[in-house]
Structure formats: structure tokens, C-alpha cells
Amino acid sequence: MVCAFPSYFCLVPCEQVVTPEVSIYDETPDALTGRVVYLENKTVLINGLVGEKVIIQCNVFNMPRGARIFWRRDSLSGDEVSEVINDGLMSRDMSRWEIGQGKQQDSVRLEIMSLDKSYEGKYTCECQYTGSVEPARVHRILRVFAKPNIVRHMSSYDTDVDSGDPVSLHCNADGIPPPFIYWRRTAGASSIIRNFGAVKSGNVIKFDQVEADDAGEYMCYAENSMGRALWRVRLQVRHAPIVRIFPVEPFQKSGCNLRLICVINANPPVEQHACRWISNRTGTITSGSVGTRLTYLNAGLIRDLVLDLTPIKTLDFGDLYTCTASNSLGTISATTMITESFSEVLLINGRHACNHAVNWIHMNAYLIISIQCFNLLLIK
């Protein structure tokens, strides 16, 4: 016996499965900043800065019916559980993420209000839909950087010390990656940092016994791939006077004029009443002494006591001239001897020395210029 069963066919219209296309629009920072980097393997890096806002938008084209868009974060080290950021247009952690509708219909906007190191990771946008084993996805690698920042409460401010004392100048800075720190000397007696050279690497300059010539301005530089921070420290060294006489070996023809310049570097500075010229033959020279002229110039910590002998006499040759200067830390002297020359020696300012009709107004103008040049040479 053969039993025949009727055949039944259920005809349903075939629905074509659409494959969505997923892309990410980098809104902030954008490509124009140079901090959105496209690599050859199609990986895209976002180099964010601490404290800035980061906005990325996931766009889906040809989105299937019933599909869902998710943002996911994975740590770069792989030691954290993958973190799903949103359910539709709702953030799973509103203290960390803001989720919203993007600028097109099928898009989800992810916003980080203030970036810090905890946000670093791999951000993946997924479109999950029926009929696919693997969701359509695209991702961004977010790295977090910070420009160098000087930690002021751990860095030195302007410092005053006594000569011979130990002193350390500190400069501390943070940043991501940690900045390279070094020092340069930007003002003072030299551009060289004593014992270290033109550049001192590290965050500390240490002088076991500070010297007067160490005084000046020191600039700390903190640098990483994101930028540079600067920190300036002025070092003042209190010291007894340093006295120098120019010219070092004075020569002049008898009957001509001679100018001796006593350059005094001291901190505290030497006041006018605390410095003087002394002739071994005639004693202390005053503004009323015959055949002499004294000029006191104030140039900050450097003071100049200028002695003009007008004219020089035969008795002056072989005489010792001493410049003495005092401040609260001591009294220092320097001495020179005048030697006779058989020909005229021009004055320091380049003018003739044997013209007795001296115009002191013009001479003082040249004097100031000459002294400024001398002081610049001493400072450098």
C-alpha cells in the first residue's frame, strides 16, 4: 500500500541582507591639527591632550533594519575588561561619556569632556545586525599626551645667597611623555654654567660654594613631543667688592691726559662715599685735587669711579694708584702703576690725549659710552 501525501510550499518574499558601511568622523581634534594620524596599515591614531575635549562620531551607511550602533573601549595593554560605552543614545556612565545623535540619521556621537590618562585606549564603533556573525566595525586608537608643565611649588624662585654658601636651583616639570629637562644660562658674567658648560641636563643645578660670577639668570627648559615649558630663576650672590682697573698697564706721554677707570662689582653695591682713588705720593684724591677729575657712575651692581689726570706730570710716573671700595661684606683694593711713554697714547674712548683744551661736556658723553662698553665686556 502506497500512501501519497500532498506537498505544501510556503512562499515568502526573499529579503536581501544589506551590508552596512561604518566610518568614524574625527570632529575634535580634527585632521588639521596634525594630531589625527593615518598609518599605512589603515590604523588611525588620535593624539589627545590632557584637559581637552575629544569628539568622535560613528556613521553607518546602509544600516539594516533593527541594527544597533555601539561604542566600545579596550585598553591598549589588554589588562582591562572591554567596556561598552552606550546603549543606543544613552551613556552607560554619564560621569565619563556623553552620547548623542550625530549629524546624520544613523550616527552616534561620543564626547569626552576633559581628557586624562584613564581615557587612553582603542575605541571601536560596531554596527550589530541580524544575519551577520561579525558586526561591521571600525576603530580609533586614542593616546593621551600632556604638554610640559612646570611644577611651581617644587621649583626654585629668585634666590639670594652669600658668596661661599651652597645653593641648589630646582626645576620640576610633568608631562606625557615625561619631559626632558635641562638648563642654560641666559644672563650674567658668562653663558657658561660653572662646572657644567653651556648646557646642564637634569632638573637641578648645584653649587657647593657659590661664587660672585655665578650670579645671573638661569633658564630651565622642559621639553617633550608636545611642546616646551620655561622657568626662569635669577640668582643673586652677595659678595665683597670685586675691583678692576683699566687700562691694566697704563702708559702715557708726559704732559698728556690719562684716564683710569676703576670698575667695581659688588652686592650690595658700593656707594659713592665708599670708594676712592689713592695716590701713593699725594694720598687720597678728591674732586678738588689739582690736575685731577673724578667721575662716579652708577650702573646697577657695577659702579665706576673714573680718574682723569689732566695733564700727567713727570712725578706721576712710577707712582702707585690704588682704587679702594667697601660694602658691608668687606673692603677690597686694586693698584696700578703709571709708566712713561715716549709717544701719545690715545684715551680709552679713542680721542687724543695731548689736547689740553678739553671739552668736558663732550668728554663725559664719550666717557659714558666707554664705560658702558667696559661693563658689557665684564658681564659677558
C-alpha positions as CSV (number, residue, x, y, z in Angstrom):
1,M,0.0,0.0,0.0
2,V,1.4,3.2,-1.0
3,C,0.4,6.4,0.7
4,A,0.8,9.6,-1.0
5,F,0.9,12.8,0.9
6,P,0.3,16.1,-0.8
7,S,3.2,18.7,-0.9
8,Y,2.8,22.1,0.6
9,F,5.0,25.0,-0.2
10,C,5.2,28.2,1.8
11,L,6.3,31.0,-0.4
12,V,7.8,34.1,1.4
13,P,9.4,37.0,-0.4
14,C,13.2,36.9,-0.1
15,E,14.7,39.9,1.9
16,Q,18.2,40.9,0.8
17,V,20.7,41.3,3.6
18,V,22.3,44.7,3.3
19,T,26.0,45.0,4.4
20,P,26.4,48.3,6.3
21,E,29.4,50.6,5.9
22,V,30.8,52.0,9.2
23,S,33.1,55.1,9.4
24,I,34.3,57.5,12.0
25,Y,34.4,61.3,11.7
26,D,37.1,62.9,13.8
27,E,35.5,66.2,15.0
28,T,37.8,67.3,17.8
29,P,40.7,67.2,17.4
30,D,40.4,67.2,13.6
31,A,42.9,66.3,11.0
32,L,44.1,69.9,10.5
33,T,45.7,69.9,14.0
34,G,48.2,67.2,12.8
35,R,47.1,65.1,15.8
36,V,45.0,62.7,13.8
37,V,47.5,60.3,12.2
38,Y,46.7,57.9,9.4
39,L,49.1,54.9,9.3
40,E,49.8,52.7,6.3
41,N,48.0,49.7,7.9
42,K,44.8,51.8,8.0
43,T,45.1,52.3,11.7
44,V,44.2,55.8,12.8
45,L,45.7,57.4,15.8
46,I,44.3,60.3,17.8
47,N,46.9,62.2,19.9
48,G,44.8,64.0,22.5
49,L,46.0,66.5,25.1
50,V,45.2,66.3,28.8
51,G,42.2,68.6,29.6
52,E,40.9,69.0,26.1
53,K,37.6,67.8,24.7
54,V,37.5,64.8,22.3
55,I,34.6,64.2,20.0
56,I,34.3,61.3,17.5
57,Q,31.2,60.4,15.6
58,C,30.3,56.9,14.3
59,N,28.4,57.0,11.0
60,V,26.6,54.0,9.4
61,F,25.6,53.9,5.8
62,N,23.1,51.3,4.5
63,M,22.1,50.5,8.1
64,P,20.0,47.3,8.2
65,R,16.6,47.4,9.8
66,G,16.8,46.7,13.5
67,A,20.6,47.2,13.6
68,R,22.2,48.8,16.6
69,I,25.3,51.1,17.0
70,F,27.7,50.6,19.9
71,W,30.8,52.3,21.1
72,R,33.4,50.1,22.9
73,R,36.7,50.9,24.6
74,D,39.5,48.4,25.1
75,S,42.7,49.2,27.0
76,L,45.9,49.3,24.9
77,S,47.7,46.9,27.3
78,G,44.8,44.4,27.2
79,D,44.7,44.1,31.0
80,E,41.2,45.6,31.4
81,V,37.8,44.2,30.5
82,S,36.3,45.6,27.3
83,E,34.0,48.4,28.2
84,V,30.7,49.1,26.3
85,I,30.1,52.8,26.4
86,N,26.4,53.2,25.2
87,D,23.0,51.7,24.8
88,G,21.6,53.4,21.8
89,L,21.8,57.1,22.6
90,M,22.2,56.5,26.3
91,S,25.6,56.6,28.0
92,R,26.3,53.7,30.4
93,D,28.5,56.0,32.5
94,M,27.4,59.6,32.2
95,S,30.3,60.7,34.5
96,R,32.8,59.7,31.8
97,W,31.0,59.7,28.5
98,E,28.4,61.9,26.7
99,I,26.5,60.2,24.0
100,G,24.3,61.9,21.5
101,Q,22.8,61.9,18.0
102,G,25.4,62.6,15.3
103,K,24.9,65.0,12.4
104,Q,23.3,62.3,10.2
105,Q,20.5,59.9,10.7
106,D,22.3,56.7,11.6
107,S,25.2,58.0,13.7
108,V,26.2,58.1,17.4
109,R,28.4,60.9,18.7
110,L,30.9,60.1,21.5
111,E,32.2,63.0,23.6
112,I,34.9,63.1,26.2
113,M,34.6,66.5,28.0
114,S,38.0,66.6,29.7
115,L,40.7,64.1,28.6
116,D,43.0,62.4,31.1
117,K,45.2,59.3,31.0
118,S,42.4,57.0,32.0
119,Y,40.6,57.5,28.6
120,E,43.5,56.1,26.6
121,G,42.6,53.1,24.6
122,K,41.2,51.5,21.5
123,Y,37.7,52.9,20.6
124,T,35.6,50.7,18.3
125,C,32.3,51.6,16.7
126,E,30.2,48.5,15.9
127,C,27.0,48.0,13.9
128,Q,25.3,44.8,15.1
129,Y,22.6,43.4,12.9
130,T,20.7,40.2,12.2
131,G,22.2,37.9,9.6
132,S,25.9,38.6,10.4
133,V,28.2,36.6,12.5
134,E,30.6,39.5,13.0
135,P,29.4,43.1,13.3
136,A,30.7,45.8,11.0
137,R,33.2,47.8,12.9
138,V,35.9,50.5,12.7
139,H,38.2,51.9,15.4
140,R,40.4,54.7,16.6
141,I,43.5,54.5,18.8
142,L,43.3,57.3,21.4
143,R,46.6,58.2,23.0
144,V,46.8,60.8,25.7
145,F,49.6,63.4,25.9
146,A,50.3,66.4,28.0
147,K,52.5,69.4,27.2
148,P,55.2,70.0,29.8
149,N,54.1,71.9,32.8
150,I,56.4,73.5,35.5
151,V,55.5,72.3,39.0
152,R,56.0,75.6,40.6
153,H,55.8,74.6,44.3
154,M,58.7,72.1,43.6
155,S,60.8,74.6,41.6
156,S,63.1,77.4,42.8
157,Y,62.2,81.1,42.6
158,D,64.6,84.0,42.5
159,T,67.3,83.2,45.1
160,D,69.7,85.4,47.1
161,V,72.7,83.8,48.8
162,D,76.1,84.8,50.2
163,S,79.3,84.0,48.4
164,G,80.8,80.7,49.5
165,D,77.4,79.2,50.6
166,P,76.0,76.1,48.9
167,V,73.0,76.6,46.7
168,S,70.8,74.4,44.5
169,L,68.4,75.6,41.8
170,H,65.5,73.3,41.2
171,C,63.2,72.9,38.2
172,N,60.5,70.2,38.3
173,A,58.0,69.6,35.4
174,D,55.5,66.9,34.5
175,G,54.0,65.9,31.1
176,I,53.1,62.9,29.0
177,P,55.6,61.7,28.0
178,P,57.8,62.9,30.9
179,P,59.7,65.9,29.6
180,F,63.5,66.2,29.2
181,I,64.7,68.9,31.5
182,Y,67.9,71.0,31.0
183,W,69.3,74.4,31.9
184,R,71.0,77.3,30.1
185,R,72.5,80.5,31.5
186,T,70.8,83.4,29.8
187,A,72.4,86.4,31.7
188,G,75.4,87.0,33.9
189,A,79.1,87.1,33.7
190,S,79.1,84.3,31.2
191,S,76.9,82.0,29.2
192,I,78.7,79.1,30.8
193,I,77.3,77.3,33.9
194,R,80.3,76.8,36.1
195,N,81.4,73.1,36.3
196,F,78.8,72.1,33.7
197,G,79.3,74.0,30.5
198,A,76.8,75.7,28.2
199,V,74.0,73.2,28.9
200,K,73.3,71.4,32.2
201,S,71.0,68.4,31.8
202,G,68.7,67.4,34.7
203,N,66.4,69.3,36.9
204,V,69.0,70.6,39.5
205,I,72.0,73.0,39.3
206,K,74.1,72.6,42.4
207,F,76.9,74.8,43.6
208,D,78.8,73.6,46.6
209,Q,80.3,77.0,47.1
210,V,78.7,79.7,45.1
211,E,80.9,82.5,43.6
212,A,80.1,86.1,42.7
213,D,80.4,85.3,39.0
214,D,77.7,82.6,39.3
215,A,75.2,85.4,39.7
216,G,72.8,85.8,36.8
217,E,69.8,84.4,35.1
218,Y,69.3,80.6,34.6
219,M,66.6,79.3,32.3
220,C,65.1,75.8,32.7
221,Y,63.7,74.1,29.7
222,A,61.2,71.2,29.9
223,E,60.5,69.6,26.5
224,N,58.6,66.6,25.1
225,S,57.0,65.8,21.8
226,M,54.0,68.1,22.6
227,G,55.9,71.3,23.4
228,R,58.1,73.2,25.8
229,A,57.8,74.9,29.1
230,L,60.2,77.5,30.5
231,W,61.1,78.5,34.1
232,R,63.5,81.4,34.9
233,V,65.5,81.7,38.1
234,R,67.6,84.8,39.0
235,L,70.5,84.1,41.3
236,Q,71.8,87.0,43.3
237,V,75.1,86.5,45.1
238,R,76.0,88.8,48.0
239,H,79.8,89.4,48.0
240,A,82.5,91.8,48.8
241,P,83.6,94.2,46.0
242,I,85.5,92.9,43.0
243,V,87.8,95.7,41.9
244,R,89.4,96.0,38.4
245,I,91.4,98.9,37.0
246,F,91.5,99.7,33.2
247,P,93.8,100.1,31.4
248,V,95.6,97.2,33.2
249,E,99.0,98.7,32.4
250,P,98.6,102.4,31.8
251,F,101.1,104.2,29.6
252,Q,101.2,107.9,28.7
253,K,103.4,110.7,27.4
254,S,104.3,113.4,29.9
255,G,102.1,116.5,29.6
256,C,99.2,114.4,28.1
257,N,95.9,113.4,29.8
258,L,95.4,109.9,31.2
259,R,92.1,108.2,32.2
260,L,92.0,105.4,34.8
261,I,88.7,103.5,35.2
262,C,88.0,101.6,38.4
263,V,85.2,99.1,37.8
264,I,83.6,97.9,41.0
265,N,81.3,94.9,41.0
266,A,79.6,94.3,44.4
267,N,76.4,93.1,46.1
268,P,75.3,95.2,47.9
269,P,76.6,97.8,45.5
270,V,79.3,100.3,46.6
271,E,78.0,103.8,47.2
272,Q,79.9,106.9,46.1
273,H,81.2,107.7,49.6
274,A,82.6,104.1,50.0
275,C,85.0,104.2,47.1
276,R,88.1,106.3,46.4
277,W,91.3,106.7,44.5
278,I,94.6,107.0,46.4
279,S,97.9,108.2,45.1
280,N,100.9,106.6,46.9
281,R,102.6,110.0,46.5
282,T,99.9,112.5,47.4
283,G,97.3,110.5,49.3
284,T,93.5,110.4,48.8
285,I,92.4,112.1,45.6
286,T,89.3,114.3,45.9
287,S,87.2,116.2,43.4
288,G,89.1,119.3,44.5
289,S,92.6,117.9,43.9
290,V,94.7,119.9,41.4
291,G,95.1,118.4,38.0
292,T,92.5,115.6,38.6
293,R,88.9,115.0,37.8
294,L,86.7,112.3,39.5
295,T,83.5,110.9,38.0
296,Y,81.2,108.3,39.7
297,L,78.9,106.3,37.5
298,N,76.0,104.1,38.7
299,A,75.3,101.0,36.6
300,G,73.4,98.8,38.9
301,L,75.5,96.4,40.8
302,I,78.5,97.7,38.8
303,R,79.8,101.1,39.8
304,D,82.6,103.0,38.1
305,L,85.0,105.6,39.7
306,V,86.8,107.3,36.9
307,L,90.0,109.3,37.5
308,D,91.3,111.8,34.8
309,L,94.8,113.1,35.3
310,T,95.0,116.4,33.3
311,P,97.7,116.5,32.5
312,I,100.0,113.8,33.8
313,K,103.3,115.0,35.2
314,T,106.8,113.5,35.4
315,L,106.3,112.9,39.2
316,D,103.3,110.7,38.3
317,F,105.4,108.1,36.5
318,G,106.2,105.2,38.8
319,D,103.6,106.3,41.3
320,L,101.1,103.7,42.5
321,Y,97.4,104.5,42.1
322,T,95.0,102.4,44.3
323,C,91.2,102.1,44.0
324,T,89.5,101.0,47.2
325,A,85.9,100.0,47.5
326,S,83.8,98.9,50.6
327,N,80.4,97.4,51.3
328,S,79.0,95.5,54.3
329,L,80.9,92.3,53.3
330,G,84.4,93.8,53.0
331,T,86.9,96.2,51.6
332,I,88.9,95.4,48.5
333,S,91.6,97.4,46.6
334,A,93.4,97.2,43.3
335,T,96.6,99.0,42.4
336,T,98.2,100.1,39.1
337,M,101.4,101.9,38.3
338,I,101.7,104.6,35.5
339,T,104.6,104.1,33.1
340,E,106.0,106.8,30.8
341,S,105.5,106.5,27.1
342,F,107.6,108.5,24.5
343,S,104.6,108.9,22.3
344,E,101.0,109.8,22.8
345,V,98.6,107.0,23.9
346,L,95.0,107.7,22.9
347,L,92.4,107.7,25.6
348,I,90.1,104.7,26.0
349,N,87.4,106.5,24.0
350,G,89.8,106.9,21.1
351,R,90.3,110.6,21.5
352,H,93.7,112.4,21.5
353,A,95.2,112.7,25.0
354,C,97.5,115.6,24.4
355,N,94.9,118.3,23.5
356,H,94.8,120.4,26.7
357,A,91.8,122.3,25.6
358,V,89.5,119.6,26.7
359,N,85.7,120.0,26.2
360,W,84.5,118.1,29.3
361,I,80.9,118.0,28.1
362,H,82.0,116.0,25.0
363,M,84.4,114.0,27.1
364,N,81.8,113.0,29.6
365,A,79.5,111.9,26.8
366,Y,82.3,109.7,25.4
367,L,83.1,108.6,28.9
368,I,79.6,107.2,29.5
369,I,79.7,105.3,26.2
370,S,83.2,103.9,27.0
371,I,82.1,102.7,30.5
372,Q,79.0,101.0,29.1
373,C,81.2,99.1,26.7
374,F,83.6,98.1,29.5
375,N,80.7,96.9,31.7
376,L,79.2,94.9,28.8
377,L,82.5,93.2,28.3
378,L,82.7,92.3,32.0
379,I,79.1,91.0,32.1
380,K,79.6,88.7,29.1
